[in-house]
Structure formats: structure tokens, C-alpha cells
Amino acid sequence: MTLAFLVPLGLLLATPAAHAQVPAPVPACTVTDPELGELSGLVADDEHWYAVNDGGTAATVYVLDRDCQVQDVLTAPLDPYDVEDLALGQDGTFWLSDTGDNDGDRDTVALIALTPAGETTLYRLTYPDGRHDAEALLLDPAGTPYIITKSPLGTAAVYRPAAPLTSPGPTPLQHVMTVRLSSTDTPGGPVPGVVGSVTVTGAAASRDGTAIALRTYTDAYLFPMKDGDVVGAFSSEPVRVPLPNEVQGEAIAFQPDGSLVSASEGVGQPVTVVAGAARLVAPKPPPETAKPEGAANISESPPDEEGLPVIPAAAVTIGVIVVVYLLFRLLRGRKSY
């Protein structure tokens, strides 16, 4: 959806600049199938990418090989309103985020669970604070869904279910936090000015649960995650990964090896890969504590046959000198009779 206004710069908060060692995205292949002209969501396993289109009249997931060729189509006769993103559960279930609401006229949004066997379950959801347009979905390691809204002001609201999901529902959502982004100079996207670089269009979580990503039309933001804590992750400082010159970048995913995969709407657009991107936010090992000079020689001495440490020759020599010196002082201090 094209936005015909600009955001006042004073409303945007600073975000970290791109890390100096962030690798550039590399084109892997080009999507040429006209059935994927509105590619909006993406997930990955060891061999395939799985994609959904924006909108649609059925719950449909396209199976792509690493050459961007469609190998299979998983579908079920359930007519969604506006699918925008895709997530993959630990059990292999695909979660379609039927959360698009460009016109702000939906009383409920939905998640659609689609199994590889083609079985679907519909879960309707309600926001606690009015209607929202959302194009981003991720699952934490426990399988809890998080929906991130699309705002041209760079303030993306994060929601999760306030109770266990029920079908068909609705299940109420709760607002858990707001992520604030600021504009960048990365080129690309369908919206001129600063809006495209702050509007969240997709999300993803790494297979090992150590990283999550948000994307805009022009950039991806990687956050370190610990113990499945999505709120804590979004509260930390992200690493920005520019995704330049995408026509309408809306899809983002992690491969199992931690590489970041990005794709845009439009036939003839490339799928790009940022190799090992999850490592950019991996926890760093604690620095080794330097030992005082000579301490290693004493503490690391091998034990003798009875299990006691063997005193190095240098230490023995020092001890002998000290003893001789003390005896000398003692003898000099005696009186002659």
C-alpha cells in the first residue's frame, strides 16, 4: 500500500547504524513463477524455502528449491482475508498470519495453522486497543505467536495471545511492548521518503532460538534472544542489516544455519542471502582473565607421587636465600662472652 505522506523527523528515534562487519546480501536466485508475484512471507528448512503470497483465496504455501523453482504447493480450502507473513513451528506446522488490514475495517484477525498433510485450524484473534494492520509474525521457541504491527511512524506494536489459542476463537491479544525504529538511507521500497525504512513488513526467529529479526522495506534488524524471551530481545540493541534496492521487500527468514533470507514482491525479483547473519548477535564468550606473572608456573605444577605439588627449582632457590639471610642476621645479633 502506497503512503502519500512523509513522517516528521522529530517523531523518529535513533537506531544503530549498520555494523561495520555486516556482510552484504548476495542474490541466490530469481523468482520467475507468476504464481508468486506477491511473495510476502518466507520460512526455510535445510532443503527448501516456503513462501506465501499477500492476500489469496486459500491457505496456500509454495515449496521452493534453492534455485527459486516451485517444487510443490500445499493448500487447503480455507478462504483467508489477507495473509501477510509465515512462520514455521517446531513440529513442521506452517502458521499463516492472516493479519493484513490496510483499510482498518477488521473486527478480528486470524492465524491459520496448516500441516504438511493439508489440514488447517483457524484461530481468530482480537486486539485490546482497536484495529491494526500487521504484516509480521514470529514464533518463540515455545510456539507462542507474536504479531508486530505495520506503522508508518516507526512505532511497531508487539502483541501475543493473552490466553491459550482456541479454535475458532476469538482469543484476546495483549500488547507487550513497542519497538521504535528510525529512518535510514538504504535505497529501495515502494514508498518514497523516510516511511519505507521504518515500516515493519516481516519478522522471523532463528531455528536455535538465539536471534529474531524484524524487517522494513529497506533493512533488517537482528536482535539477540536468550531463553525464548522475545520482549527482552526487542528491548536490546539490534544490528542493522541493509537490504538495498528491493522493490517491495516484505519476506524475511532464517535458514537453519543462521543465514538470513530476504525476498520481495514482484515477478523477476531475487531471493538474497546474508550468510551466517545470526552470528552477528550471538553472545560473545567472556574474556580470559590474565594471570599474574609467574603464577601459572606454581599453580600448574604437576603433583608428586603423594599428590602434593612439586615446588619449582626457582622457588626452592629463593627459599634457601631467605633462610641463609635470616641465619646471618641471627648470628650477627649474638653477644660474645
C-alpha positions in Angstrom: 0.0 0.0 0.0 1.5 3.4 -1.0 1.5 6.1 1.6 1.3 9.6 0.3 2.7 11.5 3.3 6.0 11.9 5.0 6.8 11.3 8.7 8.0 14.3 10.7 11.7 13.6 11.5 11.2 14.6 15.1 8.9 11.5 15.7 11.7 9.1 14.8 14.1 7.8 17.4 17.7 6.8 16.6 18.6 3.3 15.6 22.0 1.8 15.4 24.0 2.3 12.2 24.8 -0.8 10.2 27.6 -2.8 11.9 31.0 -2.3 10.1 31.3 -6.1 9.5 27.8 -6.9 8.4 28.0 -8.9 5.2 26.1 -7.7 2.2 23.1 -9.8 0.9 24.0 -12.0 -2.0 21.5 -12.9 -4.7 20.8 -16.7 -4.7 18.3 -17.0 -7.5 15.3 -15.2 -9.1 11.6 -15.8 -8.6 10.1 -16.2 -12.1 6.9 -18.1 -11.3 3.9 -15.7 -11.9 2.0 -17.5 -9.1 4.4 -15.8 -6.6 4.0 -12.3 -7.8 3.1 -11.1 -4.3 5.5 -13.0 -2.2 5.1 -11.7 1.3 6.2 -14.4 3.8 9.1 -16.9 3.9 10.4 -19.7 6.1 13.2 -22.2 5.5 14.4 -25.7 6.4 17.6 -27.5 5.4 16.5 -28.1 1.8 13.7 -25.7 0.8 12.2 -22.3 1.2 8.4 -22.0 1.8 6.5 -18.9 0.7 3.1 -17.3 0.9 1.6 -14.6 -1.2 0.0 -11.4 0.1 -3.8 -11.9 0.2 -5.1 -15.0 -1.5 -8.3 -17.0 -1.6 -6.9 -20.2 0.0 -4.4 -21.3 2.7 -1.5 -21.9 0.3 2.2 -22.4 0.9 4.6 -22.7 -2.1 7.6 -25.1 -1.7 10.7 -23.7 -3.5 14.1 -25.3 -4.1 17.2 -23.2 -3.7 17.0 -22.2 -7.3 13.7 -20.4 -6.7 11.7 -23.1 -8.6 8.3 -24.2 -7.2 8.5 -27.9 -6.4 5.2 -28.3 -4.7 2.1 -26.4 -3.4 0.5 -27.1 0.0 -3.1 -25.8 0.1 -6.4 -26.2 1.9 -9.9 -24.9 1.1 -10.0 -22.1 3.7 -10.5 -18.6 2.4 -8.4 -16.1 4.3 -8.9 -12.3 4.4 -5.3 -11.0 3.9 -2.4 -13.3 4.6 0.9 -11.3 5.1 3.5 -13.5 6.8 4.5 -17.1 7.5 6.2 -18.9 10.4 7.2 -22.5 10.9 6.6 -24.4 14.1 9.0 -26.9 15.6 6.6 -29.7 14.6 6.6 -28.7 11.0 3.3 -26.8 11.1 3.1 -23.7 8.9 1.4 -20.7 10.6 -0.1 -18.2 8.1 -0.5 -14.7 9.5 -3.9 -13.5 8.3 -3.5 -10.1 9.9 -3.5 -7.6 7.0 -5.9 -4.7 7.4 -5.0 -1.9 5.1 -8.4 -0.2 5.5 -8.8 -0.8 9.2 -12.1 -2.5 9.0 -11.5 -5.9 10.6 -13.0 -6.7 14.0 -10.9 -9.8 14.2 -7.6 -11.1 12.6 -6.5 -14.7 12.4 -3.7 -17.2 12.4 -4.1 -20.3 10.2 -2.2 -23.5 11.2 -1.5 -25.6 8.1 0.1 -29.0 8.4 2.2 -30.6 5.7 -0.8 -33.0 5.2 -3.0 -30.1 4.3 -5.1 -29.9 7.5 -5.9 -26.5 8.7 -7.1 -24.9 12.0 -8.3 -21.3 12.2 -7.6 -19.2 15.3 -9.4 -15.8 15.4 -7.8 -13.0 17.5 -8.9 -9.6 18.8 -6.7 -6.6 19.7 -7.3 -5.0 23.1 -6.9 -1.4 21.7 -8.6 -1.2 18.3 -7.8 -2.2 14.8 -4.3 -2.6 13.4 -2.6 -3.5 10.1 0.1 -6.1 10.7 2.4 -7.9 8.3 4.9 -9.6 10.6 4.7 -12.8 12.6 7.2 -14.8 14.6 7.0 -17.8 16.9 9.2 -18.1 20.0 10.8 -21.4 20.8 7.8 -22.5 22.9 5.5 -21.9 19.9 3.9 -18.7 21.2 3.0 -16.4 18.3 3.9 -12.7 18.3 2.3 -10.2 15.9 4.1 -7.0 15.0 2.1 -4.1 13.6 2.8 -2.0 10.5 3.1 1.7 11.3 4.5 4.5 9.1 5.6 6.3 12.2 8.3 3.7 13.1 6.5 2.5 16.2 5.7 -1.2 15.8 3.4 -2.6 18.5 4.0 -6.2 19.6 1.1 -8.4 20.6 0.8 -12.0 21.8 -2.2 -14.1 22.9 -3.4 -13.3 26.4 -4.7 -16.9 26.8 -4.2 -20.3 25.1 -5.4 -20.3 21.5 -8.9 -21.7 20.9 -10.5 -22.5 17.5 -12.2 -20.7 16.1 -12.0 -18.2 19.0 -11.6 -15.3 19.2 -8.7 -15.3 21.6 -7.8 -11.9 23.0 -4.3 -10.4 22.3 -2.3 -8.4 24.8 0.1 -5.6 24.0 3.5 -6.4 25.4 5.8 -3.6 24.0 6.5 -1.2 21.2 9.6 -1.3 19.0 10.8 2.1 17.7 12.7 2.4 14.5 14.2 5.5 12.8 14.8 6.2 9.1 17.8 5.0 7.2 19.4 6.0 3.8 19.1 2.4 2.4 17.6 2.7 -1.1 14.6 0.7 -2.2 10.9 0.1 -1.3 7.7 1.3 -2.8 7.3 4.3 -0.5 9.3 7.5 -1.1 11.0 9.4 1.7 11.5 8.0 5.2 8.4 6.0 5.6 9.6 2.8 3.8 12.6 2.5 6.1 10.6 2.5 9.3 7.6 0.4 8.3 7.8 -3.2 9.6 6.8 -5.7 6.8 8.1 -9.1 8.2 9.6 -11.0 11.1 11.4 -14.2 11.8 13.0 -16.3 14.5 16.1 -18.5 14.2 15.8 -22.2 14.5 18.0 -22.4 17.6 16.1 -19.5 19.3 19.1 -17.2 19.7 18.1 -14.5 17.3 15.0 -12.8 16.0 14.6 -10.4 13.1 12.3 -7.5 12.0 12.4 -6.1 8.5 11.3 -3.0 6.8 11.1 -2.3 3.1 14.8 -1.5 3.2 16.6 -3.0 6.2 16.6 -5.9 8.6 17.2 -5.6 12.4 18.7 -8.5 14.2 18.1 -8.9 18.0 19.8 -11.4 20.3 17.3 -13.7 22.2 18.0 -15.6 25.4 15.8 -18.2 26.9 13.0 -17.5 24.4 12.4 -14.0 25.8 11.1 -12.1 22.8 10.3 -8.9 24.9 13.8 -9.0 26.3 15.2 -9.4 22.8 13.3 -6.5 21.4 14.5 -4.4 24.3 18.1 -4.9 23.4 20.2 -3.0 20.8 19.8 -4.5 17.3 22.3 -4.9 14.5 21.0 -3.4 11.3 21.5 -5.3 8.0 20.8 -3.2 4.9 18.7 -4.9 2.2 19.1 -2.4 -0.6 17.2 -2.0 -3.8 14.3 -4.4 -3.1 11.2 -3.3 -5.0 8.8 -4.2 -2.2 10.7 -6.2 0.4 8.3 -8.0 2.8 9.7 -11.5 3.4 12.4 -12.5 5.8 13.5 -15.8 7.2 16.4 -17.6 8.9 17.9 -20.8 7.4 18.8 -23.4 10.0 22.5 -22.4 9.7 21.6 -18.9 10.8 21.8 -17.3 7.3 19.2 -14.5 6.7 17.0 -14.9 3.6 15.1 -11.9 2.1 12.6 -11.6 -0.7 10.4 -9.0 -2.4 7.1 -8.9 -4.1 7.2 -8.9 -7.9 8.0 -11.5 -10.5 11.6 -11.4 -11.5 12.9 -10.3 -8.1 15.8 -12.1 -6.4 15.9 -14.0 -3.2 19.0 -12.8 -1.4 21.0 -14.5 1.5 23.2 -12.9 4.2 25.4 -15.7 5.2 25.6 -16.5 8.9 23.7 -13.4 9.9 22.5 -14.8 13.2 26.1 -14.9 14.4 26.1 -11.1 14.4 24.1 -11.1 17.6 25.5 -14.3 19.1 26.7 -13.9 22.7 30.4 -13.3 23.0 32.5 -15.6 25.2 33.7 -13.9 28.4 37.3 -12.6 28.1 40.0 -14.7 29.7 41.4 -13.3 33.0 45.1 -12.6 32.8 47.2 -14.4 35.4 50.0 -12.6 37.4 53.4 -13.3 36.0 54.8 -16.5 37.4 51.5 -17.6 38.9 50.9 -20.2 36.2 54.2 -21.9 37.0 53.3 -22.5 40.6 49.6 -23.3 40.3 50.1 -25.6 37.3 53.0 -27.6 38.7 52.4 -31.4 38.5 51.7 -33.3 41.7 54.4 -35.6 43.2 53.8 -39.3 43.8 51.9 -38.5 47.0 49.6 -35.9 45.4 51.4 -32.8 46.7 52.5 -30.1 44.3 56.2 -30.2 43.2 57.8 -26.8 44.1 59.8 -25.5 41.1 63.5 -25.1 41.4 63.3 -21.3 41.2 61.1 -21.3 44.3 63.5 -23.6 46.2 66.4 -21.3 45.4 64.6 -18.2 46.7 63.7 -20.1 49.9 67.3 -21.1 50.5 68.5 -17.5 50.1 65.9 -16.3 52.6 66.9 -18.9 55.2 70.6 -18.1 54.8 69.9 -14.4 55.2 67.9 -14.9 58.4 70.7 -17.1 59.9 73.3 -14.4 59.0 71.2 -11.8 60.8 70.8 -14.1 63.8 74.5 -14.8 64.2 75.4 -11.1 63.9 73.0 -10.3 66.6 74.5 -12.6 69.3 76.8 -11.2 72.0 80.3 -12.6 72.7 81.0 -13.7 76.3 
